[in-house]
Amino acid sequence: MKSPISHAPLYVFAMAAQWQQRAFTSQLPQAQAIQARFLQKLLQEQQGTALGQALHLERISSIEEFRQQVPRWHYDDYAPYFERAATGEANVVSPLPVKSFNMSSGSTGSRKLVPITKRVQQTRAYANQVAMGYAFEQAQAKGNSVGQLLLTTLINPLGKTKQGNITYGHVSGNQLRSTQSFVFKQLFAQPYQALLVSNTAARNYICLLFGLRQERLTYLAANFPLIMLQLCAYLERFGSQLIDDIGQGTISEDIDLQPALRQQLQTKLSPQPKRAQQLQTLLEHHGRLLPRHVWPQLAFLITARGGPSDFYFERFDEYFGQTPIFGGTYSASEAVFGSCCQLDQDGAILALKTNFFEFIAPDQWDKKNPKTLLPHQLQVGEYYRVLVTNYSGFCRYDIGDILQVIAMRHGVPIIVFRYRQGGTLSAISEKTTEYHVTQVMAALQQEAWPIEDFCVTLSESLVEPYYLLNLELSGETMLPNPKRLLQAFDQQMQQANESYGIKRQKNDITAPQLNILAPGSFKQLRQRQLKSGIFDDAQVKLAHISSDRTLLEGITITHQIR
């Protein structure tokens, strides 16, 4: 079905993305050859770099030689080379100049800088375009129109390297800054300057101000589901104020903006009394502004799927109704691992033309020199650790991600991120993952428990250990039956993680404890991470499990149930 054309340049963009996606899909049967060519070309181009010479890439002429002769490295092994590139030294990790560095958020370990060249930008953009091609095709098949996108990502770089004077920042901001101004104006509902606002509340307000002016807004995007829920909270909190500004074509003086930035943004506004009246009617009728009411033509939402996302998705219906959720790409600062290929489903098809991939099966995880598998050798339903080789300089890089293969398409795996290796919780040796606990909590959310956020930690006792379920409740609500929730959590955990279940039945791990935290506790924990050097709270990822027994120090616990 051909969709209505709401904006011709956007329609052209959507068609281009679908063309790339269809070309990519048609090449899936040649996946093994594509991977071989990718590696051969990369080795030829990278062998003259300082890193390539250190790894003796010039001696390698086949995939098998590559797997045998190049060591599996972690980030710390690359760090000295990346630091040299950060000083401005040429030909260290790439023959091309380093344009910027992606900086990881640091929430899963020490912060990392990842070199980005023009080629890296192109390969990442290609994987994104393939993903959006899948989404546009499926949305148009449902008759959805093509329109603009609203997001609130901070676009500012975080700084520059001391000697090389090369900018570094979070991957999403780097990608947005590399977008051509004409393309940006066509794609996004908010102007470029709106994403330069450092204050999070002010940036969300400004983005909503521009987004609400468009009744026909089609897409909403956020790095993580929690960020999208926070945008909904801002919409409710500032609803009346936003309506006033839309009607008058102004920006409230209460919003914290630099004068020059305020002036730039103000010139892009004009009074819209008719739209303001529409929004006022919605506010009076429903008692609050919700995305599904103010933007009735939303085609899909774009945010991370897999891992801990399911817990937050349980709250999406209230705000978005049945609007489909699209995962975009499965990616990190270091690489794009796959392009999502279905609305409302987990799973990304491997980014064959963006990286060279190897996988490690569980029986090899603890070995110094593990045997690796190639994409076509993977099995549906199994878990693997991934090694990636790409143009950022990584060769057989072990990022630590554990993924699951949920399907195969023409011998190419469709993968879902499950958890980070080492990111497990063990009172003894049960190895509970974040995936385990988020599935349990998502199931509990279906019973309408008023849970705002959560984290599972370990008791101080090492002799009779148990889990601590730390909950923050929504608003000023109370748990109607906390003991029943705790029992349900314990039972679900035993089913989710067989090892935990066995140890509970043997009483090696005793019954869990429930801690009810004061309102605002998880915001307080995120602020701690912000103070540690993460400058944009859209990048803060709090793990839902932690073996740090001091994590909740200074956090108020209002009730304890055992």
ABEGO torsion letter per residue (X at the ends): XBBBBABAAAAAAAAAAAAAAAAAAAAAAAAAAAAAAAAAAAAAAAAABAAAAAAGAAABABAAAAAAABBBBBAAAAAAAAAAAAAGBBGAABABBBABBBBBAGAAEBBBBBBBBAAAAAAAAAAAAAAAAAAAAAAAAAGBBBBBBBBABBABBAEBBAAAGBBBBBAAAAAAAABBAAAAAAABABBAAAAABABAAAAAAAAAAAAAABAABABBBBABAAAAAAAAAAAAAAAAAAAAAAAAGBBBAABBBBAAAAAAAAAABBBBAAAAAAAAAAAAAAGBBBAAAABAABABBBBBBEEAAAAAAAAAAAAAEABBBBAEBBBBAABBABBBABBGBBEBBBBAAABBBBBBBAAAAABABBBBBBAAABBBGBBBBBBBBBAAGBBGBBAGBBBBBABBBGGBBBBBBABBBGBBBBABAAGBBAAAAAAAAAAAAAAGBBBABBBBBBBABAABBBBBBBBBBBEABBBABAAAAAAAAAAAAAAABAAAAAAAAAGABBBBBBBBBBBGAAAAAAAAAAAAGBABAAABBBBABBABAAAABGBBBABBBX
